[in-house]
Amino acid sequence: MDNYNGYGKIRLYAAGRLVVGIDVSCDKSRGFEYERWRFTDVIAFDPGDWMKHVVEMAAHIDASKTRYRNSFLEEDVLNRASKINL
């Protein structure tokens, strides 16, 4: 494999019309587990009511990540505490 770059397109449609178009790229030279996709160009943007739905989805994703992280930390603390003998 001579080319270690990956390219892609993100397209979001609302009510059948393109409302966001973004080109992305990544450096694949360090392997799959280290790939980080980056935005390279915005090719379409049509603001509208769809934007509030994206914000709501982002809030749900953020809340889910926070719950997962807090759960993991709580379990980790309890696991460590269970190994302490006083």
N, C-alpha and C positions, 0 to 999 in steps of 0.2 A: 504494500500500500504506500504509494508515493505521496499522496495528499492526505494530510491529517486534519483537514478542516471539514466541518460539517455545516450544511446550510439548510434552512427550512423557512417555511412561511406559516404565519398564524393568521387566520381569517375568521372574523366573528360576524355572523349574519343575524339580523333581527328583522322579523317580518319579511323575510325573503330578500333583504337588501344588505349589501356589504356596509358595515358600520365601522369596522376597524380592520386594518391590514398592516401587519408588521412582518418584516424580514428579520431572521435570527441567524446566528452563526455560533460555532463552538470550535475549540481546539481539542482534537481527539488524540493528540500525541501521547498523553499520559494515561490513557485507558478509560474505559467506560465509567468507572467509579469516580473519576475526577472531572468528567465533562461538566462544564458550566455553560449553558446557553446564554447568549447575550443579544439584546436587541441591537440591530444595525440600522434599520430604516423604517420609518412609518410611511406607508404608501396610501393609506386611506383613513379618514376619520370623519364620521358623520354623527355629531352629538344628538342625543335624544333621550326618551324615556328609558331606553335600554340601560343607560348608565347607572341608574339607581339599583337595578338588579345585579349588576357587576359588583357594586359596592356592598350590597347585601351578601353576595356569595363570598367576597373577600372577608367580611366580618365573620361569617360562619366558619370559614377555613381557619382564621386566626383564633377564634374561640376553641375550635377543635384542637389545634396545636397546643394552645395554652393548657387545656384540660389534660392532654396526653403528657405534656412535660411535667405538670404538677403531679399527676398520678405516678409517673416514673420516679420523681424525686421523693415523694412520700413513701413509696415502696422501698426505695433504696435506703432511706433513713431508717425505716422500720427493720429492714434486713440487717443493717449494720448494728442497730441497737440490740437486736436479738442475740448478737454474738458477744455482747459485753457482759461480763460477770463482775459484780461488785462484791 
